[in-house]
Amino acid sequence: MCEVMKVAVRSSSVYVRIEPDIKAQAENVLDQLGLPMSNAIALFLRQVILHNGLPFPVALPKGKPVFFNELNEEQIDIELGKGLADVLTGNVIPAEEVTESLSREFNL
């Protein structure tokens, strides 16, 4: 008679502090994929090992996003001036095109 030997898999805990909205958004995507957060993190770590580094490029964005609540009055005036200059030179995208692009990108 052949006996199957059960081997206990050892695990280690990882504690991560993350912004609640980022966690919720990630959980929403992972739920749609049927993938628990712990499995997704383990998958990420396995990819780090396989790539001997991060499994995706990490770089600063070419155009840094501007957050209104982080600007002082002078900086707000500068950003509004840039926007006005774009409008005056015709460097604009119609709202319909933006809506269509976002709908396609996010399956809305």
PyRosetta script that sets phi, psi and omega in degrees:
from pyrosetta import init, pose_from_sequence

init()
pose = pose_from_sequence("MCEVMKVAVRSSSVYVRIEPDIKAQAENVLDQLGLPMSNAIALFLRQVILHNGLPFPVALPKGKPVFFNELNEEQIDIELGKGLADVLTGNVIPAEEVTESLSREFNL")
pose.set_psi(1, 132.9)
pose.set_omega(1, -178.6)
pose.set_phi(2, -93.3)
pose.set_psi(2, 126.8)
pose.set_omega(2, 178.0)
pose.set_phi(3, -101.3)
pose.set_psi(3, 135.1)
pose.set_omega(3, 176.7)
pose.set_phi(4, -92.9)
pose.set_psi(4, 125.6)
pose.set_omega(4, -178.7)
pose.set_phi(5, -91.3)
pose.set_psi(5, 123.7)
pose.set_omega(5, 178.2)
pose.set_phi(6, -86.7)
pose.set_psi(6, 131.8)
pose.set_omega(6, 179.9)
pose.set_phi(7, -112.3)
pose.set_psi(7, 125.4)
pose.set_omega(7, 177.9)
pose.set_phi(8, -76.9)
pose.set_psi(8, 128.8)
pose.set_omega(8, 178.4)
pose.set_phi(9, -86.8)
pose.set_psi(9, 126.4)
pose.set_omega(9, 177.9)
pose.set_phi(10, -83.4)
pose.set_psi(10, 146.9)
pose.set_omega(10, 177.5)
pose.set_phi(11, -135.7)
pose.set_psi(11, 161.8)
pose.set_omega(11, 179.9)
pose.set_phi(12, -129.3)
pose.set_psi(12, 146.1)
pose.set_omega(12, -178.5)
pose.set_phi(13, -90.2)
pose.set_psi(13, 145.2)
pose.set_omega(13, 174.0)
pose.set_phi(14, -125.2)
pose.set_psi(14, 125.5)
pose.set_omega(14, 178.9)
pose.set_phi(15, -107.3)
pose.set_psi(15, 127.4)
pose.set_omega(15, -176.1)
pose.set_phi(16, -128.1)
pose.set_psi(16, 134.8)
pose.set_omega(16, 173.3)
pose.set_phi(17, -101.1)
pose.set_psi(17, 125.2)
pose.set_omega(17, -176.3)
pose.set_phi(18, -140.8)
pose.set_psi(18, 151.6)
pose.set_omega(18, 178.7)
pose.set_phi(19, -61.8)
pose.set_psi(19, 136.4)
pose.set_omega(19, -176.4)
pose.set_phi(20, -56.4)
pose.set_psi(20, -39.6)
pose.set_omega(20, -178.3)
pose.set_phi(21, -69.8)
pose.set_psi(21, -34.4)
pose.set_omega(21, 176.9)
pose.set_phi(22, -66.3)
pose.set_psi(22, -44.3)
pose.set_omega(22, 178.9)
pose.set_phi(23, -60.8)
pose.set_psi(23, -46.1)
pose.set_omega(23, -178.4)
pose.set_phi(24, -62.9)
pose.set_psi(24, -43.0)
pose.set_omega(24, 179.6)
pose.set_phi(25, -64.5)
pose.set_psi(25, -42.3)
pose.set_omega(25, 179.2)
pose.set_phi(26, -65.2)
pose.set_psi(26, -43.0)
pose.set_omega(26, 179.1)
pose.set_phi(27, -62.0)
pose.set_psi(27, -37.4)
pose.set_omega(27, 178.2)
pose.set_phi(28, -60.3)
pose.set_psi(28, -47.0)
pose.set_omega(28, 179.2)
pose.set_phi(29, -65.2)
pose.set_psi(29, -46.8)
pose.set_omega(29, -178.1)
pose.set_phi(30, -63.5)
pose.set_psi(30, -37.8)
pose.set_omega(30, 176.7)
pose.set_phi(31, -60.2)
pose.set_psi(31, -41.3)
pose.set_omega(31, 178.7)
pose.set_phi(32, -64.4)
pose.set_psi(32, -29.3)
pose.set_omega(32, 177.9)
pose.set_phi(33, -85.8)
pose.set_psi(33, -8.5)
pose.set_omega(33, -177.0)
pose.set_phi(34, 71.3)
pose.set_psi(34, 30.4)
pose.set_omega(34, -174.8)
pose.set_phi(35, -119.7)
pose.set_psi(35, 116.2)
pose.set_omega(35, 176.4)
pose.set_phi(36, -63.4)
pose.set_psi(36, 151.4)
pose.set_omega(36, -179.7)
pose.set_phi(37, -54.9)
pose.set_psi(37, -42.8)
pose.set_omega(37, -178.2)
pose.set_phi(38, -63.2)
pose.set_psi(38, -37.9)
pose.set_omega(38, 177.5)
pose.set_phi(39, -68.4)
pose.set_psi(39, -38.2)
pose.set_omega(39, 179.0)
pose.set_phi(40, -64.1)
pose.set_psi(40, -40.8)
pose.set_omega(40, 178.7)
pose.set_phi(41, -67.0)
pose.set_psi(41, -42.0)
pose.set_omega(41, 177.5)
pose.set_phi(42, -62.4)
pose.set_psi(42, -40.5)
pose.set_omega(42, 177.5)
pose.set_phi(43, -61.7)
pose.set_psi(43, -44.3)
pose.set_omega(43, 177.8)
pose.set_phi(44, -59.5)
pose.set_psi(44, -46.3)
pose.set_omega(44, -178.0)
pose.set_phi(45, -65.4)
pose.set_psi(45, -36.1)
pose.set_omega(45, 176.2)
pose.set_phi(46, -64.1)
pose.set_psi(46, -38.9)
pose.set_omega(46, 178.2)
pose.set_phi(47, -67.3)
pose.set_psi(47, -35.4)
pose.set_omega(47, 175.0)
pose.set_phi(48, -59.0)
pose.set_psi(48, -43.9)
pose.set_omega(48, 179.4)
pose.set_phi(49, -64.7)
pose.set_psi(49, -47.4)
pose.set_omega(49, -178.7)
pose.set_phi(50, -61.6)
pose.set_psi(50, -37.1)
pose.set_omega(50, -178.1)
pose.set_phi(51, -90.1)
pose.set_psi(51, -7.0)
pose.set_omega(51, -175.5)
pose.set_phi(52, 54.5)
pose.set_psi(52, 40.8)
pose.set_omega(52, -178.3)
pose.set_phi(53, 162.2)
pose.set_psi(53, -168.2)
pose.set_omega(53, 178.7)
pose.set_phi(54, -68.0)
pose.set_psi(54, 141.8)
pose.set_omega(54, -176.4)
pose.set_phi(55, -83.3)
pose.set_psi(55, 16.5)
pose.set_omega(55, 178.3)
pose.set_phi(56, -153.1)
pose.set_psi(56, 155.9)
pose.set_omega(56, -179.6)
pose.set_phi(57, -69.4)
pose.set_psi(57, 142.4)
pose.set_omega(57, 176.9)
pose.set_phi(58, -120.7)
pose.set_psi(58, 118.2)
pose.set_omega(58, -178.5)
pose.set_phi(59, -150.6)
pose.set_psi(59, 158.5)
pose.set_omega(59, 175.2)
pose.set_phi(60, -73.6)
pose.set_psi(60, 142.4)
pose.set_omega(60, 178.6)
pose.set_phi(61, -65.0)
pose.set_psi(61, 149.4)
pose.set_omega(61, -179.4)
pose.set_phi(62, -65.5)
pose.set_psi(62, -41.9)
pose.set_omega(62, 177.2)
pose.set_phi(63, -114.7)
pose.set_psi(63, 112.7)
pose.set_omega(63, -177.9)
pose.set_phi(64, -69.8)
pose.set_psi(64, 129.6)
pose.set_omega(64, 178.0)
pose.set_phi(65, -61.9)
pose.set_psi(65, 145.8)
pose.set_omega(65, 178.9)
pose.set_phi(66, -104.0)
pose.set_psi(66, 125.1)
pose.set_omega(66, 178.3)
pose.set_phi(67, -106.7)
pose.set_psi(67, 115.0)
pose.set_omega(67, -174.4)
pose.set_phi(68, -52.2)
pose.set_psi(68, -44.2)
pose.set_omega(68, -175.9)
pose.set_phi(69, -69.3)
pose.set_psi(69, -8.2)
pose.set_omega(69, 178.8)
pose.set_phi(70, -100.7)
pose.set_psi(70, -1.1)
pose.set_omega(70, -176.8)
pose.set_phi(71, -97.5)
pose.set_psi(71, 146.9)
pose.set_omega(71, 171.6)
pose.set_phi(72, -88.2)
pose.set_psi(72, 177.2)
pose.set_omega(72, -174.6)
pose.set_phi(73, -60.3)
pose.set_psi(73, -41.5)
pose.set_omega(73, 179.6)
pose.set_phi(74, -64.4)
pose.set_psi(74, -42.7)
pose.set_omega(74, 179.0)
pose.set_phi(75, -65.5)
pose.set_psi(75, -36.9)
pose.set_omega(75, 176.8)
pose.set_phi(76, -62.4)
pose.set_psi(76, -44.7)
pose.set_omega(76, 178.7)
pose.set_phi(77, -60.1)
pose.set_psi(77, -40.0)
pose.set_omega(77, 179.5)
pose.set_phi(78, -64.0)
pose.set_psi(78, -45.7)
pose.set_omega(78, -179.5)
pose.set_phi(79, -65.3)
pose.set_psi(79, -40.0)
pose.set_omega(79, 177.0)
pose.set_phi(80, -64.6)
pose.set_psi(80, -36.8)
pose.set_omega(80, 176.8)
pose.set_phi(81, -63.3)
pose.set_psi(81, -40.0)
pose.set_omega(81, 177.3)
pose.set_phi(82, -62.6)
pose.set_psi(82, -43.2)
pose.set_omega(82, 179.5)
pose.set_phi(83, -63.7)
pose.set_psi(83, -42.6)
pose.set_omega(83, 178.5)
pose.set_phi(84, -64.0)
pose.set_psi(84, -41.0)
pose.set_omega(84, 178.3)
pose.set_phi(85, -61.1)
pose.set_psi(85, -41.0)
pose.set_omega(85, 177.5)
pose.set_phi(86, -61.8)
pose.set_psi(86, -44.1)
pose.set_omega(86, -180.0)
pose.set_phi(87, -62.6)
pose.set_psi(87, -45.1)
pose.set_omega(87, -177.0)
pose.set_phi(88, -67.1)
pose.set_psi(88, -28.6)
pose.set_omega(88, 179.5)
pose.set_phi(89, -94.2)
pose.set_psi(89, 0.6)
pose.set_omega(89, 179.1)
pose.set_phi(90, 79.1)
pose.set_psi(90, 13.0)
pose.set_omega(90, 179.2)
pose.set_phi(91, -84.2)
pose.set_psi(91, 69.7)
pose.set_omega(91, -176.1)
pose.set_phi(92, -135.1)
pose.set_psi(92, 162.0)
pose.set_omega(92, 175.2)
pose.set_phi(93, -122.4)
pose.set_psi(93, 126.6)
pose.set_omega(93, 179.7)
pose.set_phi(94, -58.1)
pose.set_psi(94, 143.8)
pose.set_omega(94, -177.6)
pose.set_phi(95, -56.3)
pose.set_psi(95, -36.2)
pose.set_omega(95, -179.9)
pose.set_phi(96, -61.3)
pose.set_psi(96, -40.8)
pose.set_omega(96, 179.3)
pose.set_phi(97, -66.2)
pose.set_psi(97, -39.5)
pose.set_omega(97, 178.8)
pose.set_phi(98, -64.2)
pose.set_psi(98, -45.3)
pose.set_omega(98, 179.5)
pose.set_phi(99, -61.0)
pose.set_psi(99, -45.5)
pose.set_omega(99, 179.0)
pose.set_phi(100, -62.4)
pose.set_psi(100, -42.7)
pose.set_omega(100, -179.7)
pose.set_phi(101, -62.9)
pose.set_psi(101, -45.0)
pose.set_omega(101, 179.4)
pose.set_phi(102, -66.1)
pose.set_psi(102, -38.1)
pose.set_omega(102, 178.3)
pose.set_phi(103, -62.3)
pose.set_psi(103, -42.9)
pose.set_omega(103, 178.6)
pose.set_phi(104, -66.6)
pose.set_psi(104, -45.9)
pose.set_omega(104, -175.7)
pose.set_phi(105, -64.7)
pose.set_psi(105, -37.1)
pose.set_omega(105, -174.8)
pose.set_phi(106, -110.7)
pose.set_psi(106, 14.0)
pose.set_omega(106, 178.1)
pose.set_phi(107, 51.0)
pose.set_psi(107, 48.5)
pose.set_omega(107, 179.7)
pose.set_phi(108, -90.7)
pose.dump_pdb("model.pdb")
